[in-house]
Amino acid sequence: MKIFNSHSHLGVDIERGKMGLKYIFDKSYIGWLYELPSESREDIKAYFEKVMTMKAFVQLKAALEKLYGNGLKLDLNTWDVFDERIKKAYEDPNHENHVLRDVCGYDEILLDDWIDIRSSGSNGVECSVALRCDFMFYGYSREGLESCEANNFDFFDHVPDNIYDYEIKMRDYIKESLEMGKCTALKVCMAYFRDLDFEPVDCHMAGVVYEDDESSEYIRMFQDYVMAKICEIAGEFNIPIQIHTGLGQVTDTSPINLMPLIRKYSNVRFSLLHGGFPWADDLLAVLYECPNAWLDICWMPSLSSIIARDTLINVLELIGTDRIMWGCDAATVEESYGALLAGIDILDEVNGYFINKGVFDEAFGDRLKEKILYSNAKDFFNEL
C-alpha cells in the first residue's frame, strides 16, 4: 500500500556523522523529555526503566528491532550490537531513502522545515515542502526576527517599514515558492509561541507596531493581521494550510480557538495537526461545524494509544471517512517507521471496533486504511 506521509521533519537538524543508538533516542520525542546522559550501563538501565511505558519509546524500540535486530531484542545486553549495526547502515548514503521508500512505503513525504526557498531544504531526503510561515509573524522589525526562533532568510534581507509593503512581500515570497515548486502547503506553528485566538484586525491597527515595536498589544495585532493575510493568500493560490494545534505553549492552543478563522475563510482547506491533543473533544466540534477543516492524526499515536484510538473512532462516527490523514511527525527514519507502525496498530484497532459492531467488513477496513494513509491526503493537497 502506498502511503502519503503528510507531516514530517525528516533530516532536519540531523548530523549523520553522529548517527548511533543514543543519537536516535536523543533526537526522538523521548529526547524532548529525557535525554540519555551517557552510554554507561548504569545510565542506559536507568533510562530504560524511566521511559519503557512511553508510547514513543515502545514504537521506536519496535522499529529499531525490525530495522536492525535480525531477531534480536533491544535491551541493555544488545545495546552495542544495535549501535554498531546502525552506524554500519549509515555508511550507505541511500540508507534513509531506502527505509522511507522501500520499508515504510512512502509514496510522498511532506517536509516541515525552516526552509529558505532558494536552498534544497530536504537535506538529502526526497520530500515535498510545507512552507513554514512562523517567521512572517515577526517581520515587523529586525529585532522582532532576532527575538524569535525563526531563521532570518533572504525574505528579510530588507524588512519593510510599513504594513502595506509587508503584505506585498509576504505574497511575493509565497508566490515565488510556488513557482519554484517549493510549496505544497503553508505551515503555521505559532501554537509554540502564543495562543491560537486570532482576532480580526484592520490594516491601520496592525501597522501601529511600526511606531512601537516593543508593545505586546501592537505585536499581537500585527500577528493577528498576518494570520488573516496568510489565509487570504492561501485562498488566492488554492493552497492548504497546516496548523499546529494542542501541545505547544499549551494555553489556548485547542482547535476550538481557530473556529472563527476557519469559518471566515471557508474557501481555504485547514489541516489541524495533532488533532488538538489532548483536547480531542474540541476537535470534534470544529470538524463538525467546518467542512473545510481536516484532521491529521500525526503525533497522536506516538503519545497515547487510547486517546488516538478513541479520537479516530469518534471522528469517523461524526464526520465520516474523507477528512482524516496521517503523518509521521519525526526527524529520523527510525522514528518515522516507528510512528507508522503505531499508526497502523491504531487503524487496525479502529477497524476491529467497527467490524465487531457490524458497521463494515474487512474489505472496507482495508479501504479505510488506504484512505487515511494515502488518498485523503492526495485529495487535501489537490494531487488527485
C-alpha positions as CSV (number, residue, x, y, z in Angstrom):
1,M,0.0,0.0,0.0
2,K,1.3,3.4,-0.9
3,I,1.5,6.0,1.9
4,F,1.3,9.8,1.8
5,N,3.3,11.0,4.8
6,S,1.6,14.3,5.4
7,H,3.8,15.8,8.1
8,S,7.5,15.1,8.8
9,H,10.7,16.7,9.9
10,L,12.9,14.1,8.3
11,G,16.6,15.1,8.1
12,V,16.1,18.4,9.9
13,D,19.0,19.2,12.2
14,I,20.3,15.7,11.8
15,E,24.1,15.2,11.8
16,R,24.5,12.0,10.0
17,G,28.1,11.6,11.1
18,K,26.9,11.3,14.7
19,M,24.2,8.7,13.9
20,G,24.1,5.9,16.5
21,L,21.6,4.5,19.0
22,K,22.0,7.3,21.6
23,Y,21.7,9.9,18.9
24,I,18.5,8.4,17.6
25,F,16.9,8.3,21.0
26,D,18.0,11.9,21.8
27,K,16.6,13.2,18.5
28,S,13.2,11.5,19.2
29,Y,10.2,12.6,21.1
30,I,11.6,10.7,24.1
31,G,14.6,13.0,24.0
32,W,12.3,16.0,24.4
33,L,11.6,14.9,27.9
34,Y,14.5,12.7,28.8
35,E,18.0,12.8,27.2
36,L,20.2,9.8,27.8
37,P,23.1,11.2,29.9
38,S,25.7,8.7,28.6
39,E,26.1,5.2,27.3
40,S,27.3,3.8,30.5
41,R,25.5,0.6,31.6
42,E,24.1,2.4,34.7
43,D,22.7,5.3,32.6
44,I,21.2,3.0,30.0
45,K,19.5,0.8,32.6
46,A,18.0,3.8,34.4
47,Y,16.9,5.3,31.1
48,F,15.1,2.2,30.0
49,E,13.3,1.9,33.4
50,K,12.2,5.6,33.1
51,V,10.8,5.5,29.6
52,M,9.7,1.9,29.0
53,T,6.0,2.8,29.3
54,M,6.1,5.8,27.0
55,K,4.4,5.0,23.7
56,A,7.1,7.0,21.8
57,F,9.7,4.6,23.3
58,V,7.7,1.4,22.6
59,Q,7.2,2.3,18.9
60,L,10.8,3.4,18.4
61,K,12.1,0.3,20.0
62,A,9.9,-1.8,17.8
63,A,11.2,0.0,14.7
64,L,14.8,-0.4,15.7
65,E,14.3,-4.1,16.2
66,K,12.7,-4.6,12.8
67,L,15.3,-2.5,11.0
68,Y,18.5,-3.6,12.8
69,G,17.7,-6.5,15.1
70,N,17.8,-9.6,12.8
71,G,15.8,-11.4,15.5
72,L,17.4,-9.6,18.5
73,K,15.5,-7.6,21.1
74,L,16.9,-4.2,22.1
75,D,18.0,-4.3,25.7
76,L,21.0,-3.5,27.9
77,N,22.9,-6.5,26.7
78,T,22.3,-5.9,23.0
79,W,22.8,-2.1,23.0
80,D,26.3,-2.2,21.5
81,V,25.2,-4.6,18.7
82,F,22.4,-2.3,17.6
83,D,24.7,0.7,17.8
84,E,27.2,-0.9,15.6
85,R,24.6,-2.0,13.1
86,I,23.1,1.5,12.8
87,K,26.5,3.1,12.2
88,K,27.2,0.5,9.6
89,A,23.9,1.1,7.8
90,Y,24.5,4.8,7.6
91,E,27.7,4.3,5.7
92,D,25.3,3.8,2.7
93,P,24.3,7.3,1.6
94,N,21.0,5.8,0.3
95,H,20.1,4.2,3.6
96,E,17.5,6.8,4.7
97,N,15.7,6.9,1.4
98,H,15.7,3.1,1.3
99,V,13.9,2.9,4.7
100,L,11.5,5.6,3.8
101,R,10.6,4.3,0.3
102,D,11.2,0.5,0.5
103,V,10.4,-0.3,4.1
104,C,7.8,2.4,5.1
105,G,6.3,2.6,1.6
106,Y,6.1,6.3,1.5
107,D,5.0,7.5,-2.0
108,E,5.2,11.1,-0.9
109,I,6.6,12.9,2.1
110,L,5.7,16.4,3.2
111,L,8.6,18.1,5.0
112,D,8.2,20.8,7.6
113,D,11.4,22.7,8.0
114,W,12.7,26.3,8.4
115,I,13.2,26.4,4.6
116,D,14.8,29.1,2.5
117,I,13.1,28.5,-0.8
118,R,16.4,29.1,-2.6
119,S,18.0,26.1,-0.9
120,S,17.3,22.4,-1.4
121,G,15.6,22.2,2.0
122,S,15.3,18.4,2.1
123,N,18.8,17.7,3.5
124,G,19.1,14.6,1.3
125,V,15.7,13.1,1.9
126,E,13.4,13.3,-1.1
127,C,10.4,15.4,0.0
128,S,7.8,17.9,-0.9
129,V,7.7,21.1,1.2
130,A,5.3,22.7,3.6
131,L,6.4,26.3,3.7
132,R,6.7,27.3,7.3
133,C,5.4,30.8,7.8
134,D,6.1,31.4,11.5
135,F,8.9,33.9,10.8
136,M,6.4,36.1,9.0
137,F,4.7,36.9,12.3
138,Y,7.9,38.6,13.5
139,G,8.7,40.6,10.4
140,Y,7.7,44.0,11.9
141,S,11.4,44.6,12.7
142,R,14.8,43.0,12.5
143,E,14.8,42.9,16.3
144,G,11.5,41.1,16.2
145,L,13.0,38.4,14.0
146,E,16.1,38.1,16.2
147,S,13.9,37.6,19.3
148,C,12.0,34.6,17.9
149,E,13.1,31.1,16.9
150,A,12.6,31.7,13.2
151,N,15.6,31.8,10.9
152,N,16.2,35.1,9.1
153,F,16.0,34.1,5.5
154,D,16.6,36.2,2.4
155,F,13.0,37.1,2.6
156,F,14.1,39.5,5.4
157,D,17.2,41.0,3.8
158,H,15.1,44.1,3.8
159,V,12.4,44.5,6.4
160,P,9.6,46.8,5.2
161,D,8.8,49.8,7.5
162,N,5.0,49.7,6.8
163,I,2.2,47.2,6.7
164,Y,1.4,47.8,3.0
165,D,4.8,46.9,1.7
166,Y,4.9,44.0,4.1
167,E,1.7,42.5,2.7
168,I,3.2,42.6,-0.8
169,K,6.5,41.0,0.5
170,M,4.6,38.1,2.1
171,R,2.5,37.4,-1.1
172,D,5.5,37.7,-3.4
173,Y,7.5,35.2,-1.2
174,I,4.7,32.6,-1.2
175,K,4.1,33.1,-4.9
176,E,7.8,32.7,-5.6
177,S,7.9,29.5,-3.6
178,L,5.0,28.1,-5.5
179,E,6.6,28.9,-8.9
180,M,9.9,27.2,-7.7
181,G,7.9,24.1,-6.7
182,K,8.8,24.7,-3.0
183,C,5.3,24.9,-1.6
184,T,2.8,22.1,-1.3
185,A,1.2,23.8,1.7
186,L,1.6,26.6,4.2
187,K,2.5,25.7,7.7
188,V,1.8,27.7,10.9
189,C,3.3,26.6,14.1
190,M,2.5,29.6,16.3
191,A,1.0,27.4,19.0
192,Y,4.5,27.1,20.3
193,F,4.8,30.8,20.8
194,R,1.3,32.2,21.5
195,D,-2.4,31.2,21.7
196,L,-4.5,30.4,18.6
197,D,-7.1,33.0,19.2
198,F,-6.6,35.2,16.1
199,E,-8.8,38.2,16.2
200,P,-9.9,40.3,13.2
201,V,-7.7,43.4,13.0
202,D,-7.8,46.2,10.4
203,C,-4.8,47.2,8.4
204,H,-4.2,50.5,10.3
205,M,-4.2,48.9,13.7
206,A,-1.8,46.2,12.5
207,G,0.6,48.9,11.2
208,V,0.8,50.7,14.5
209,V,3.5,48.2,15.5
210,Y,5.9,50.0,13.3
211,E,5.6,53.0,15.6
212,D,6.1,50.9,18.7
213,D,7.6,47.5,18.0
214,E,8.1,46.6,21.7
215,S,4.4,46.8,22.6
216,S,2.9,43.4,23.2
217,E,-0.5,44.7,22.3
218,Y,0.6,46.0,18.9
219,I,2.7,42.9,18.2
220,R,-0.4,40.8,18.8
221,M,-2.5,42.9,16.4
222,F,0.3,42.6,13.8
223,Q,0.4,38.8,14.2
224,D,-3.4,38.5,14.0
225,Y,-3.4,40.5,10.8
226,V,-0.6,38.4,9.4
227,M,-2.6,35.2,10.0
228,A,-5.5,36.7,8.1
229,K,-3.3,37.7,5.2
230,I,-1.8,34.1,5.1
231,C,-5.4,32.8,4.8
232,E,-6.2,35.2,2.1
233,I,-3.1,34.3,0.1
234,A,-3.8,30.6,0.6
235,G,-7.3,31.2,-0.8
236,E,-5.9,33.1,-3.8
237,F,-3.5,30.4,-4.8
238,N,-5.6,27.5,-3.7
239,I,-3.1,26.0,-1.3
240,P,-4.0,24.4,2.1
241,I,-2.8,25.5,5.5
242,Q,-1.4,23.1,8.2
243,I,-1.8,24.5,11.7
244,H,-0.2,23.0,14.8
245,T,-2.8,22.5,17.5
246,G,-2.7,21.1,21.0
247,L,0.5,20.8,23.0
248,G,2.9,23.7,22.4
249,Q,2.8,26.6,24.7
250,V,-0.5,24.9,25.9
251,T,-2.5,27.9,26.9
252,D,-5.4,28.4,24.5
253,T,-4.0,26.2,21.8
254,S,-7.1,24.0,21.4
255,P,-8.6,23.7,17.9
256,I,-11.7,25.5,19.2
257,N,-9.8,28.7,19.2
258,L,-9.4,28.5,15.5
259,M,-13.2,28.1,14.8
260,P,-13.8,31.8,13.8
261,L,-10.8,31.8,11.5
262,I,-11.7,28.6,9.8
263,R,-15.3,29.7,9.4
264,K,-14.3,33.0,7.9
265,Y,-12.0,31.5,5.3
266,S,-14.3,28.8,4.2
267,N,-12.6,28.7,0.8
268,V,-9.3,27.5,2.4
269,R,-8.6,23.9,3.5
270,F,-7.1,23.7,7.0
271,S,-5.3,20.7,8.4
272,L,-5.5,20.5,12.2
273,L,-2.2,18.8,13.0
274,H,-2.0,16.5,16.1
275,G,-5.8,16.6,16.5
276,G,-5.5,19.3,19.2
277,F,-4.1,16.7,21.5
278,P,-5.2,16.4,24.3
279,W,-8.3,18.5,23.6
280,A,-9.9,15.9,21.3
281,D,-13.4,16.9,22.2
282,D,-12.8,20.4,21.0
283,L,-11.5,19.0,17.7
284,L,-14.8,17.2,17.2
285,A,-16.8,20.4,17.4
286,V,-14.5,22.1,14.8
287,L,-14.6,19.2,12.3
288,Y,-18.4,19.0,12.6
289,E,-19.0,22.7,12.1
290,C,-16.3,23.4,9.5
291,P,-16.3,21.2,6.4
292,N,-13.0,22.9,5.3
293,A,-11.2,21.5,8.4
294,W,-9.4,18.2,8.3
295,L,-7.8,16.0,10.9
296,D,-4.1,15.0,10.7
297,I,-3.6,12.4,13.4
298,C,0.2,12.8,13.3
299,W,1.9,12.6,16.7
300,M,-1.3,11.3,18.4
301,P,-0.5,7.6,18.1
302,S,3.0,8.4,19.3
303,L,1.7,10.0,22.5
304,S,-1.3,7.9,23.6
305,S,-2.8,4.8,22.0
306,I,-6.1,5.2,23.9
307,I,-6.6,8.9,23.0
308,A,-5.6,8.3,19.4
309,R,-7.9,5.3,19.0
310,D,-10.9,6.9,20.7
311,T,-10.4,10.2,18.8
312,L,-10.3,8.4,15.5
313,I,-13.5,6.3,16.3
314,N,-15.3,9.5,17.4
315,V,-14.3,11.4,14.3
316,L,-15.3,8.6,12.0
317,E,-18.7,8.3,13.7
318,L,-19.2,12.1,13.5
319,I,-18.0,13.2,10.0
320,G,-17.2,10.0,8.1
321,T,-14.1,8.8,6.4
322,D,-12.9,11.6,4.0
323,R,-11.2,14.2,6.2
324,I,-8.6,12.2,8.1
325,M,-4.8,12.0,7.3
326,W,-1.6,10.6,8.9
327,G,1.9,11.9,9.1
328,C,5.0,10.6,11.0
329,D,6.0,13.9,12.6
330,A,9.5,12.5,13.0
331,A,13.1,13.6,12.2
332,T,14.8,10.3,11.8
333,V,13.8,7.4,9.6
334,E,13.8,5.1,12.6
335,E,11.2,7.2,14.5
336,S,9.3,7.7,11.3
337,Y,9.0,3.9,10.8
338,G,8.0,3.5,14.5
339,A,5.3,6.2,14.1
340,L,4.0,4.3,11.0
341,L,3.9,1.0,13.0
342,A,2.0,2.8,15.8
343,G,-0.4,4.4,13.3
344,I,-1.2,1.1,11.6
345,D,-1.8,-0.5,15.0
346,I,-4.3,2.2,15.8
347,L,-6.1,1.8,12.5
348,D,-6.3,-2.0,13.0
349,E,-7.8,-1.4,16.4
350,V,-10.3,1.0,15.0
351,N,-11.2,-1.4,12.1
352,G,-11.7,-4.1,14.7
353,Y,-14.1,-1.9,16.6
354,F,-16.3,-1.2,13.6
355,I,-16.1,-4.7,12.2
356,N,-17.2,-6.2,15.5
357,K,-20.2,-3.9,15.5
358,G,-21.1,-4.9,12.0
359,V,-20.6,-1.4,10.6
360,F,-18.4,-2.6,7.8
361,D,-16.4,-5.7,6.8
362,E,-12.7,-6.4,6.5
363,A,-12.6,-5.3,2.8
364,F,-13.8,-1.9,3.7
365,G,-11.4,-1.8,6.6
366,D,-8.6,-2.1,4.1
367,R,-10.1,0.6,2.0
368,L,-10.4,2.9,5.2
369,K,-6.7,2.4,5.9
370,E,-5.9,3.3,2.3
371,K,-8.0,6.5,2.6
372,I,-6.4,7.7,5.8
373,L,-2.8,6.7,4.8
374,Y,-2.9,7.9,1.2
375,S,-5.9,9.1,-0.8
376,N,-7.4,11.5,1.7
377,A,-4.1,13.4,1.7
378,K,-3.8,13.3,-2.1
379,D,-7.3,14.9,-2.1
380,F,-6.4,17.5,0.6
381,F,-3.3,18.6,-1.2
382,N,-5.0,18.8,-4.6
383,E,-2.9,15.9,-6.0
384,L,-5.7,13.6,-7.3
